[in-house]
Amino acid sequence: MKRLVTTVALALALAGPAAAECYADYKAKRDEPLQLHYGVARVSDANCSPGAAEGELAPRLAAAGWTLLNVLSTFGPEGLEERKASAGDYFLRY
Protein backbone atom coordinates (compact mmCIF):
# COMPACT_ATOMS: atom_id res chain seq x y z
CA MET A 1 0.00 0.00 0.00
CA LYS A 2 2.83 2.38 0.85
CA ARG A 3 4.39 1.73 -2.54
CA LEU A 4 1.11 2.55 -4.31
CA VAL A 5 0.73 5.85 -2.46
CA THR A 6 4.32 6.79 -3.25
CA THR A 7 3.86 5.94 -6.93
CA VAL A 8 0.66 8.00 -7.20
CA ALA A 9 2.25 10.97 -5.40
CA LEU A 10 5.26 10.85 -7.69
CA ALA A 11 3.09 10.65 -10.81
CA LEU A 12 1.04 13.67 -9.70
CA ALA A 13 4.14 15.68 -8.89
CA LEU A 14 5.69 14.98 -12.28
CA ALA A 15 2.51 15.68 -14.21
CA GLY A 16 2.07 19.21 -12.84
CA PRO A 17 -0.45 21.60 -14.28
CA ALA A 18 -0.80 21.69 -18.04
CA ALA A 19 0.40 25.05 -19.33
CA ALA A 20 -1.93 25.73 -22.22
CA GLU A 21 -1.77 29.07 -23.95
CA CYS A 22 -4.83 30.83 -25.29
CA TYR A 23 -5.04 33.80 -27.63
CA ALA A 24 -7.92 35.73 -29.18
CA ASP A 25 -8.10 37.78 -32.33
CA TYR A 26 -10.48 40.71 -32.18
CA LYS A 27 -11.68 43.94 -33.79
CA ALA A 28 -11.86 47.24 -31.90
CA LYS A 29 -12.70 50.88 -32.63
CA ARG A 30 -12.26 54.43 -31.38
CA ASP A 31 -14.65 57.27 -32.19
CA GLU A 32 -13.94 60.86 -33.24
CA PRO A 33 -12.10 60.35 -35.46
CA LEU A 34 -13.14 56.83 -36.28
CA GLN A 35 -10.27 54.36 -36.02
CA LEU A 36 -10.47 50.60 -36.38
CA HIS A 37 -7.94 47.93 -35.61
CA TYR A 38 -7.52 44.18 -35.73
CA GLY A 39 -5.45 42.69 -32.93
CA VAL A 40 -4.30 39.54 -31.20
CA ALA A 41 -4.15 39.27 -27.41
CA ARG A 42 -3.35 36.59 -24.89
CA VAL A 43 -6.27 35.61 -22.68
CA SER A 44 -6.37 33.39 -19.63
CA ASP A 45 -7.01 29.70 -20.14
CA ALA A 46 -10.26 30.05 -18.19
CA ASN A 47 -11.51 32.50 -20.84
CA CYS A 48 -10.52 30.50 -23.92
CA SER A 49 -13.79 30.84 -25.78
CA PRO A 50 -14.86 33.85 -27.83
CA GLY A 51 -17.62 34.82 -25.40
CA ALA A 52 -15.44 34.57 -22.32
CA ALA A 53 -12.52 36.31 -24.03
CA GLU A 54 -14.77 39.32 -24.71
CA GLY A 55 -15.26 39.78 -20.98
CA GLU A 56 -11.51 39.76 -20.42
CA LEU A 57 -10.51 41.92 -23.39
CA ALA A 58 -13.17 44.65 -23.21
CA PRO A 59 -11.81 46.27 -20.01
CA ARG A 60 -8.20 46.08 -21.24
CA LEU A 61 -9.07 47.83 -24.47
CA ALA A 62 -11.36 50.36 -22.76
CA ALA A 63 -8.48 51.41 -20.50
CA ALA A 64 -6.64 52.48 -23.68
CA GLY A 65 -9.68 54.23 -25.18
CA TRP A 66 -10.80 51.40 -27.48
CA THR A 67 -14.20 49.73 -27.71
CA LEU A 68 -14.18 46.00 -28.39
CA LEU A 69 -16.38 45.23 -31.39
CA ASN A 70 -16.05 41.45 -31.37
CA VAL A 71 -13.78 38.51 -30.73
CA LEU A 72 -13.34 36.62 -33.98
CA SER A 73 -11.84 33.43 -32.55
CA THR A 74 -9.71 31.90 -29.83
CA PHE A 75 -6.77 29.64 -30.58
CA GLY A 76 -3.52 28.21 -29.26
CA PRO A 77 0.07 29.21 -29.98
CA GLU A 78 -0.03 27.38 -33.32
CA GLY A 79 -2.19 30.19 -34.74
CA LEU A 80 0.02 33.11 -33.73
CA GLU A 81 2.44 33.29 -36.65
CA GLU A 82 -0.25 33.38 -39.33
CA ARG A 83 -1.95 36.36 -37.62
CA LYS A 84 1.15 38.37 -36.72
CA ALA A 85 1.40 40.40 -39.94
CA SER A 86 -2.31 41.22 -39.99
CA ALA A 87 -2.30 42.46 -36.39
CA GLY A 88 0.79 44.64 -36.88
CA ASP A 89 1.24 47.03 -33.92
CA TYR A 90 -1.68 45.36 -32.15
CA PHE A 91 -0.06 41.91 -32.02
CA LEU A 92 -0.03 40.95 -28.32
CA ARG A 93 -0.30 44.63 -27.34
CA TYR A 94 -3.33 44.27 -25.05
Residue pairs with C-beta under 8 A, 6 or more apart in sequence:
20 45
20 48
20 76
21 42
21 45
21 76
21 77
22 42
22 43
22 44
22 45
22 47
22 48
22 53
22 74
22 75
22 76
23 40
23 41
23 42
23 43
23 74
23 75
23 76
23 77
23 79
23 80
23 92
24 40
24 41
24 43
24 50
24 53
24 57
24 71
24 72
24 73
24 74
24 75
25 38
25 39
25 40
25 71
25 72
25 73
25 75
25 83
25 87
26 38
26 39
26 40
26 41
26 53
26 57
26 61
26 68
26 69
26 70
26 71
26 72
27 36
27 37
27 38
27 39
27 68
27 69
27 70
27 72
28 36
28 37
28 39
28 61
28 66
28 67
28 68
28 69
29 35
29 36
29 37
29 66
29 67
29 69
30 65
30 66
30 67
31 67
36 69
37 66
37 90
38 86
38 87
38 90
39 87
39 90
39 91
39 93
39 94
40 80
40 83
40 84
40 87
40 90
40 91
40 92
41 57
41 60
41 92
41 93
41 94
42 92
43 52
43 53
43 56
43 57
43 74
44 56
46 52
47 53
47 55
47 56
48 74
49 74
50 71
50 72
50 73
50 74
51 71
53 71
53 74
54 68
54 70
54 71
57 68
57 71
57 94
58 68
60 94
61 67
61 68
61 94
62 68
64 94
66 94
83 91
84 91
